[in-house]
């Protein structure tokens, strides 16, 4: 499994998954965005494990993410590829192991 494609990114909250971004994974590069942020980075797939490191920039309404309201934060994700249509794992800021978010990605399509 490669992980390449277009993905809906959700973080798990008290009422289920909250849609936070759309991500594009291709050739080891990660690009994500919403109306108020964008993120860039790189990813790696080994067997059914996938991980990425991203730099997140909030340029619109700054939300409290990972315990603080920072405009920029570096994030590490580690998870598993589940079939061809789902990625599940956890993300956390690289500056602190204190805040960890359950994260799920649902495949939306291919990048042509």
N, C-alpha and C positions, 0 to 999 in steps of 0.2 A: 504494500500500500504506500502511496506517495504523499498523500495529504494535500496535493495540489488542487486548487479550485477556489470557488467563491463560497464563503461561509457566513452564516448568521451567528454572532457571538452573544451569548447570554451568560449573566452571572446569577448565581442562585441567591435568593433573598428569602425572607420569611413567608412570602406568598408564591414561591416558585421562581421560574426563570424570568429575569428582566432583560429585554433586548437592549444591548448597549452599543453595538457596532456591526458593521459588515467588514469582513476581512478577505483579502486576496492573498493566497499562498501560491507561489510559483518559483521554481528554480532556486529554492533555499531562501527566498525573500518573503517577508511578511509586511503587508500594508493593510491598515485598518482605518476606519473613519466613521464618524457620526456627524450630526449637525453641529456639535460643539467641540470635537476633538479629532485628531488624527494620530496615528502611530506607525512607526517604521521599525523594521528590524530584520532578523534572520531566524530561520527555523531549521531543525534537523530531525530526520526520521531514521530510527534504528528499529528494525523489525516492526512491532506494533506500537512502539513508543514514539512520542513526538514532543519536542520541546522548542521553545523560542524565547528570545530576548528582544524586547521592544523598548523604544523610547516614546512615551506618550506625551503629547502636547495638547493642553486644553486652551482653546482660544476664544471660546464663547462663554457661556455660563459655567463657571468653575464649580464642579461638584466635589464634595468630600469623598475621596476615594482612598482606600488603604489608611484611613485614620487621619488624613489631613487634606487641606484644600490647597494643593500645590498646582501650579500651572504645568509643571513638567515632572515626570517621574519615570524611572526605569523599572520595567516589570519582567519577571521571569515566569514562564508557564511550563509545567510538566504534566503530561497526560498520556492517554492511550487512544489509538485509532480504533473505533468500534465499527466494524464492517466498513463500508465505503462512504457512509453518510453521517457519521457522528464522531466527534472528538470529545472526550471528557477528561477533566483534570483539575488542577488548582493553579491559581496565579497569585503572585505576591510581589511587593516592591523589593528591589534588590537591596535597598538601604535598611530594611527591617524584616525580620522573620515573624513579627508579631501579628501582622494582618495578612490573612490568606482568604481568597475567595474561590469557592467552587465555581468552575467555569465549564460551559458546555458550548460546543459549536455544532451547528446543523448545516450540512452541505446544501447549497442552493443551486450549484451548477459548475460547469467547466469554464476555464479561461481559454478562449480560442485565440 
